[in-house]
Amino acid sequence: MGGTYTSGPWKVWRHDNKRCKGHAWLMVIHEVAPHVQAQKVCQMDDLYPEMSEEERQTILANASLIAAAPEMYALLERFVAWDDLRKLGAAPNRILDEIAESAKTTLAKARGGA
């Protein structure tokens, strides 16, 4: 696999279609800065009025999980680094506590929270 992924943080962006009530475009984006065009990470399925609430919620849940990917990747990197130190007998427990706290925040984001 080549290339690199778009740096985070990513967020779910929803744009409601003004001409077609109930229709919305859903993307995961990376905002570089305010007033700078965001970079599209991925295009999700559009949301249509005729979709069931369950279908809409599944699409939103998938988008939230994708948006949390950079933070999850960073947490895995930190955990692996901590584990390498642990094997050398030099891993402070406070670092593992920090990783656990970051994991709670990242899981909340993956579940659709902020």
N, C-alpha and C positions, 0 to 999 in steps of 0.2 A: 504494500500500500504506500503510495507516494503522497507528497504534499503535506500541508499542515492545516489544522482546523482554524477557524476564525476565533480569535481570542474572545474571552468573555468580558464582562457578564452578558448573558443573553436574556431576553425577556419575550414574553408572548405579546404580540401586537394584534389588535383586532380593529378592523376598519369596517364600520357599518355602511352598507350601500344605501345612499340616500334615495336612489331611484327605485329600489326594489325592497320594500319593507320586509324585514326579517332575514335578509341575505347579508352575510358578512364575509370578508376575506380574513383569514387567520394566518399569521406568519410568526416565526421565531426570528427575532432580529438582534443585532448588536448595534447599540447606539454609541458612537464614538464621543460625541459631545452634543449639547443642546444646539439647535439650529444647523446641524450638519446632517446630511442625509444618512439615514441608518443603513447598515449593510444587512441584506436578507441572508439569514442562515438557512432557513428552509421554509417552503410553502406548505401549509397544512391543507387538508380538505376544506373547501368553502363550507360555510354554514348556511343552510337553506331553510326557509320557513316550514317546508313539508317534512323536515327531519324530526324524528322523535327526540324528546329531551335526553333520552339515554344515549343516542347517537351523538348529539351535541356535546354532552358531558364527556364522552369517550374521546372525542377529538380534542377538547380542551385539556383533558388529563394527559393525553399524549404530548401535546404542545408544552405543557408545564414540565413534564419529565425531560423532554428534549432541552428546554431552556435551562435546566439545572445541570446539564452535562459538564460544562467547564468547571463548575465548582466541585462536582463529584470527582472529576479527573484529578483536580488539584488535591483533594482530600486523599485519594488513593496514593498519589505521589508522596504526600506527607507521611501517610501511614507506613508505606514501604521504607521510606528513609528512617523513620522511627524504629521499625522492626530490624533494620540493618544495625542500628546503634544498639538495640536490645541484645542482639546476638554477640556484640562485642562487650556487653556489660556496661554500656555507657548511655543508656536511654533514660532520661528523667521522666518520671510519671506525669509531671505537669504538662509535658508536651502531648502525651496521650489524652489528658483531660481537655486540652485545647482542641485537639482533633475531634474529640467526641462532641464538644459544644458546637464546633463548626458543622459537624455532621447533622446535628439536630436542626440547625438553621437551613441547611441544604435540603434535607428531607422535607421540611415545611414548604420550601420553594417548589420542589418536585411534585408535591401534592397539591399545588395550586395556590399556596400562600405566598406572601411577599418575600 
